[in-house]
Every structure is written in C-alpha cells, then in structure tokens.
Amino acid sequence: MQGFKRRTVVVTAMRCAVALAMGLAAAGSQAAGEKFVLVSHAPDSDSWWNTIKNAVKQAGEDFNVTVDYRNPPNGDLADMSRLIEQAAARNYDGVVASIADFSVLQKPLALVVAKKIPLVTINSGTLQQSEQVGALMHVGQPEYDAGMGAGAKAKAAGIKSFVCVNHYATNPSSFERCRGFADALGVDYKAATLDTNGIDPSVIESKVSAYLRTNPGTQAVLALGPDSAVPALRAVEKMGLKGKLWFATFDLSEDISKGIKDGSIKFAIDQQPYLQGYIPIAVMAIMKQDKTTDLAKVKAKLMANPKFQARLAEYGLTPSYGVRHIGSGPGYVTRDNIAKVEKYAGQYR
C-alpha cells in the first residue's frame, strides 16, 4: 500500500507539473497573440470616432486579439504619418488606417506594405488609393455616391441651392460629399461649400449665420457630421429658420437623433462607422489565425462568425460585401427608422 501511495503521489505530482506547464504555455501563447493597430486622422476632440473605438475593442474581444488605437491629438496629418511609420517599425500583425490625405500618407502606408504587414484602409480615401498603396481592402462609404444620393433626395424635394458645412476641410475626401450633393442639384460645389476651419462650435455657428445672411436664397444645409451639424442647426434656429430650411447631415449623435424626430433634420447619412472599426480587425485576425490570404475564404469565415452576426443583429448594421472591398454605407436614418438605431447612437451607430 505504501508503494502504491508513493507511486500515486509521484504520478499526481507529474500530472500537476504537466498541467502547470500547459497552463504557462497557454498563457504565453495568449500573451504573444496577434496585435493590431488602428491609426485614425481624428483629433482627440472628435467624438464621432468613439464608435470606431468601441468597435475595435469588441473585435479584439471576439477574436481574442489585442488592438491599439492611435491618432494625432490635434488632427495633424504629419503626426498621423509618423504614427503609421511607428506602427510599421513595431511590426504589428496588421495595420488599419484612414487615408485622410493620399499625398501625405501614401509613403508611410507603402512602408507598412513593404514590411509585409497586412494593411486595411478605412473611412477616408478611395478604393483606387487603397489599392495603389497595396492595402488588402478598403472598408468605408463611397463619399461621392453618398453625397449624390442625399442630393437626389433634396432635388426630389424641390431644393435648388444649398450650403455644405465642412468642418474638416483638411480632409480632401470631405469635399467629395459636398461635390456629390452639388452634382445631384446641378450647382457648383465650390461656391456652395463653407469651410468652418475646424470644429469650434461657436465659430461654426457664427460662420453659418453669416453665410445665410449673405445668401438669403439658400434653401438647404448639408452638414458633414455632428461637430458641424449641431452648431449649424443652432444658427438656423436662432435665425428663425428651423423647419423652414431643408437640413440633412452625415453621421449620428444624440442631438441629431432629436433633430430627426422633431423634423428639423430630414435624415442622417449613416456610414455605419462601427463596421469600419470591427471588420478590418476581424479580417486580419482570421487571416492570421487561419494562415490564409484568400479574401473570399476570409469573408466567408467572417460572415459565418456567430459573434459578428450577433453584433450586426443587435446594432442593426448591414455591410455590403464586394469582391475585394467591403462597404459600410451609406444608409439613411429618418423618422421611420430612428427608433431602431438611436439606442446605440454615438456608441455603436
């Protein structure tokens, strides 16, 4: 019996040692797991990007990877360029970046690809620019098409003139929204675009008021996001034009939701930014974990992922899957569907 007890103790000790070793190995594997980074052009003050930050966090949780978020605090694109260069130097398993200005960011993005680090572009920039720098895909909203779609709705309502309130004119893609809207109406987008020189709400309100006083025949206002929509709407209200001017905006926030419900905002053009944060991380995680570069297989795996599908169902999101690229929008939020999306506005919508 004593020999049996000693053998049992030895076996038990060996099993404990093996279990401990396996535990340490698993912990080491998890600690050394995939690590990605998303570099945006947004300044710290731009709250719209909170939705993408939340998406990145949830994608990391769903696919068991680590994701860093980096941005230039003041929105300086030279700083963003350096952040991308740093990401390449740190050898992340994948890099996600917005193409805020192709001429500034082309070189650092190409550096990422040259180091054979997977790159996915999001948000700003065109599909052609994304392909030119060698990105795997672009996840975003075709800005010109979104603007033209909104302009078509305005034209159908009898609108012939408008002002495009551009709070981020340093991003060339922002003008595509204005241009698309203007082309739908058949007017000159340059003459109709108001550069607010940043997102200071008092400055935006003042500039919109001045524009409308100088151009009393303006029939509509198109804002390019919450940062410009809210102060622009305030200016319209103070001038006694609330509900009289046709008003639409890109993107969502709590204040925009209120405007849609009270009728002061016709609709919000929703590019579903959550998808711009979640999908790139999910795609690169699948590629890394499944050791494949076949985008068709990766997309199939993503579309079949129950955690991803649960996110889409919960937040009411609908991606558009192309052969290479994935569209996150546009969608239109109106009085008819605002109740479905306002619960998550500013968080996941």
Secondary structure, 3 states (H helix, E strand, C coil): CHHHHHHHHHHHHHHHHHHHHHHHHHHHHHHCCCEEEEECCCCCCCHHHHHHHHHHHHHHHHHCCEEEEECCCCCCHHHHHHHHHHHHHCCCCEEEEECCCHHHHHHHHHHHHHCCCCEEEECCCCHHHHHHCCCCEEEECCHHHHHHHHHHHHHHCCCCCEEEEECCCCCHHHHHHHHHHHHHHCCCHHHHEEECCCCCHHHHHHHHHHHHHHCCCCCEEEECCHHHHHHHHHHHHHCCCCCCCEEEEECCCHHHHHHHHHCCCCEEEECCHHHHHHHHHHHHHHHHHHCCCCHHHHHHHHHCCHHHHHHHHHHCCCCEECCCCEECCCEEECCCCHHHHHHHCCCCC
